[in-house]
């Protein structure tokens, strides 16, 4: 299994009505090149949902991501959204995939869903590419720092158990380490200064700006592409 831990996978932009419009993948920090070098076949692409019950949004994401990969030159024979509708077949769906994308979104519902379908156990026997996007990257790690992104999230637990597929990282996506700021700001509070940096006391985070990512090869070799930062005890250093 080859793992990409990333903040963003730029498969779309939004039109004037807020609808997702598929675009070809760009090679930001070599991500497209690295995917091309490692993909073995283009038989099945699977997107594992963040919210397993939002079937309409999951289908929309699947359509856009599938079209994005097609525009890029990856014409998958089959694309599947894994959510509440087909979760009983999670193991065969994932086991025969070539690329599995773990969606971004809310960490709480995602970690619960991943635990329910025993995703960690499935992935330990998986021989393809896994791309964890934002929350999907966070959930691959042993510990999830569940900072709020909006006021409604403040009551959620700050720490969650992730899958531990990657056990030595605590990922913070969308983080600009030069300015210590979160790249999707909230109007009601400062996500970085009010939550992320205070949560780093007694912990060590790996913070990735948009378009940066970590590539972990099947033998465990790790490479950083783009800027990355270490947050520890409220201080930021560039890796």
C-alpha positions as CSV (number, residue, x, y, z in Angstrom):
1,X,0.0,0.0,0.0
2,X,1.2,3.5,-0.9
3,X,-0.2,6.4,1.1
4,X,-0.7,10.0,0.3
5,X,-1.4,12.3,3.2
6,X,-2.6,15.6,1.8
7,X,-4.7,18.7,2.6
8,X,-6.3,19.0,-0.8
9,X,-6.8,17.0,-4.0
10,X,-7.7,19.6,-6.5
11,X,-10.4,17.7,-8.5
12,X,-12.8,20.6,-9.0
13,X,-13.6,24.3,-8.6
14,X,-16.9,25.9,-7.7
15,X,-19.1,27.8,-10.3
16,X,-21.1,30.9,-9.5
17,X,-23.9,28.8,-8.0
18,X,-21.6,26.9,-5.7
19,X,-21.7,23.7,-7.7
20,X,-18.6,21.5,-8.1
21,X,-17.1,21.5,-11.6
22,X,-14.5,18.8,-12.4
23,X,-11.1,19.8,-13.5
24,X,-8.0,17.8,-14.5
25,X,-5.6,17.1,-11.7
26,X,-2.6,19.4,-11.7
27,X,0.9,18.4,-10.7
28,X,1.2,20.6,-7.7
29,X,4.4,19.5,-5.9
30,X,4.6,16.5,-8.2
31,X,1.4,14.8,-6.9
32,X,0.1,13.8,-10.3
33,X,3.6,12.5,-11.3
34,X,3.8,10.4,-8.1
35,X,0.3,8.9,-8.6
36,X,1.0,8.0,-12.2
37,X,4.3,6.3,-11.2
38,X,2.5,4.1,-8.6
39,X,-0.9,3.3,-10.0
40,X,-0.9,-0.3,-11.4
41,X,-4.3,-0.5,-13.1
42,X,-7.4,1.7,-13.6
43,X,-10.1,-0.8,-12.9
44,X,-11.7,0.6,-9.8
45,X,-11.7,4.0,-8.0
46,X,-13.3,4.1,-4.5
47,X,-14.2,7.1,-2.5
48,X,-14.8,6.3,1.2
49,X,-17.4,8.8,2.4
50,X,-16.9,11.2,5.3
51,X,-20.6,11.3,6.2
52,X,-22.0,7.8,5.4
53,X,-25.6,9.0,5.4
54,X,-25.3,11.9,3.0
55,X,-25.8,9.8,-0.1
56,X,-26.6,12.7,-2.4
57,X,-23.4,14.6,-1.6
58,X,-21.4,11.4,-1.8
59,X,-22.7,10.6,-5.3
60,X,-22.0,14.2,-6.4
61,X,-18.4,13.9,-5.1
62,X,-17.9,10.6,-6.8
63,X,-19.1,12.0,-10.2
64,X,-16.8,15.0,-9.9
65,X,-13.8,13.0,-8.8
66,X,-14.3,10.3,-11.4
67,X,-14.6,13.0,-14.1
68,X,-11.5,14.7,-12.8
69,X,-9.4,11.5,-13.1
70,X,-10.9,10.9,-16.5
71,X,-9.9,14.4,-17.7
72,X,-6.4,13.6,-16.3
73,X,-6.1,10.4,-18.3
74,X,-7.2,7.8,-15.7
75,X,-10.3,6.3,-17.3
76,X,-11.4,3.9,-14.5
77,X,-13.8,1.2,-15.5
78,X,-15.7,1.5,-12.3
79,X,-16.1,4.2,-9.6
80,X,-17.8,3.5,-6.3
81,X,-18.8,5.7,-3.3
82,X,-18.6,3.6,-0.2
83,X,-21.2,4.8,2.4
84,X,-24.1,3.5,4.4
85,X,-25.8,2.0,1.3
86,X,-23.0,-0.6,0.6
87,X,-20.9,-0.6,3.7
88,X,-21.7,-4.3,4.3
89,X,-19.5,-5.0,1.3
90,X,-16.7,-2.7,2.3
91,X,-14.0,-5.3,2.3
92,X,-14.6,-6.6,-1.3
93,X,-15.2,-3.1,-2.6
94,X,-11.9,-1.8,-1.3
95,X,-9.8,-5.0,-1.7
96,X,-10.3,-4.9,-5.5
97,X,-9.7,-1.1,-5.9
98,X,-6.7,0.5,-7.5
99,X,-7.1,3.9,-5.8
100,X,-9.0,4.5,-2.5
101,X,-9.7,8.1,-1.6
102,X,-10.6,8.9,2.0
103,X,-12.8,12.0,1.9
104,X,-12.4,15.3,3.8
105,X,-15.1,16.6,6.1
106,X,-15.9,16.2,9.8
107,X,-13.6,14.0,11.8
108,X,-16.1,12.7,14.3
109,X,-18.5,11.1,11.9
110,X,-15.7,9.9,9.8
111,X,-13.8,8.1,12.5
112,X,-17.0,6.4,13.6
113,X,-17.7,5.2,10.1
114,X,-14.2,4.0,9.5
115,X,-14.3,2.1,12.8
116,X,-17.7,0.6,12.0
117,X,-16.5,-0.9,8.6
118,X,-13.2,-2.0,10.2
119,X,-11.3,0.0,7.6
120,X,-7.9,-0.3,9.3
121,X,-8.1,-4.1,9.1
122,X,-9.1,-3.9,5.4
123,X,-6.3,-1.5,4.6
124,X,-3.6,-3.7,6.2
125,X,-4.2,-6.2,3.3
126,X,-4.6,-3.6,0.6
127,X,-2.1,-3.3,-2.2
128,X,-3.1,-0.1,-4.0
129,X,-2.9,3.6,-3.5
130,X,-4.7,5.3,-0.6
131,X,-5.1,9.1,-0.7
132,X,-6.2,10.7,2.6
133,X,-7.6,14.1,2.0
134,X,-7.8,16.5,4.9
135,X,-9.9,14.7,7.5
136,X,-9.1,11.5,5.6
137,X,-5.4,12.0,6.2
138,X,-6.0,12.8,9.8
139,X,-8.0,9.7,10.3
140,X,-5.2,7.5,8.9
141,X,-3.1,8.5,12.0
142,X,-3.3,7.0,15.4
143,X,-4.4,10.2,17.0
144,X,-6.7,12.9,15.6
145,X,-6.5,16.4,16.8
146,X,-10.1,17.4,16.3
147,X,-10.0,21.2,16.3
148,X,-13.2,23.1,15.4
149,X,-13.7,24.8,12.1
150,X,-16.9,26.5,13.0
151,X,-18.9,27.4,16.1
152,X,-21.0,24.3,15.9
153,X,-17.9,22.1,16.3
154,X,-16.8,23.6,19.6
155,X,-18.6,21.1,21.7
156,X,-17.0,18.1,20.0
157,X,-14.2,16.2,21.7
158,X,-10.8,17.6,21.0
159,X,-9.1,14.2,20.7
160,X,-10.2,11.2,18.7
161,X,-8.8,7.7,18.1
162,X,-7.7,7.4,14.4
163,X,-6.9,4.1,12.6
164,X,-3.2,4.1,13.3
165,X,-2.3,3.0,9.8
166,X,0.2,5.9,10.1
167,X,1.1,5.9,13.8
168,X,3.9,8.5,14.1
169,X,2.0,11.6,12.8
170,X,-0.8,13.8,14.0
171,X,-1.8,15.7,10.9
172,X,-3.0,19.3,10.8
173,X,-4.2,20.1,7.2
174,X,-4.7,23.5,5.6
175,X,-2.1,25.2,7.8
176,X,0.2,28.1,6.8
177,X,3.2,27.7,9.0
178,X,4.7,31.0,7.9
179,X,1.8,33.0,9.4
180,X,0.5,30.4,11.8
181,X,-2.9,30.6,10.3
182,X,-5.6,28.1,9.1
183,X,-6.2,28.5,5.4
184,X,-10.0,28.2,5.7
185,X,-10.7,30.8,8.5
186,X,-13.7,31.0,10.7
187,X,-15.4,34.4,11.4
188,X,-16.1,33.6,15.0
189,X,-12.6,32.6,16.3
190,X,-9.0,32.1,15.2
191,X,-8.7,28.4,14.5
192,X,-4.9,28.3,14.7
193,X,-4.3,30.6,17.7
194,X,-7.4,29.6,19.7
195,X,-7.2,25.8,19.2
196,X,-4.5,24.3,17.1
197,X,-1.5,25.9,18.7
198,X,-2.8,25.4,22.3
199,X,-3.5,21.8,21.5
200,X,0.1,21.3,20.5
201,X,1.3,21.7,24.1
202,X,2.4,18.2,25.1
203,X,1.9,17.0,21.5
204,X,3.8,17.2,18.2
205,X,1.8,18.0,15.0
206,X,2.7,17.8,11.4
207,X,1.1,20.7,9.6
208,X,0.5,20.7,5.9
209,X,-0.4,23.7,3.8
210,X,-2.8,23.3,0.9
211,X,-1.0,21.4,-2.0
212,X,1.6,19.9,0.3
213,X,1.6,16.2,1.1
214,X,3.4,13.3,2.6
215,X,4.1,10.2,0.5
216,X,4.6,6.9,2.4
217,X,5.8,4.1,0.2
218,X,4.9,0.4,0.8
219,X,8.2,-0.1,2.6
220,X,7.5,2.7,5.0
221,X,9.8,5.2,3.4
222,X,8.5,8.8,3.8
223,X,8.9,11.9,1.7
224,X,7.6,15.4,2.2
225,X,6.5,17.3,-0.9
226,X,5.9,21.1,-0.6
227,X,6.3,22.9,2.7
228,X,5.6,21.2,6.0
229,X,5.8,22.3,9.6
230,X,6.3,20.8,13.0
231,X,4.0,22.3,15.7
232,X,5.1,21.5,19.3
233,X,4.3,23.3,22.6
234,X,2.8,26.3,20.7
235,X,5.9,26.8,18.5
236,X,6.2,26.3,14.7
237,X,9.3,25.1,12.9
238,X,9.7,24.2,9.2
239,X,10.5,20.6,8.4
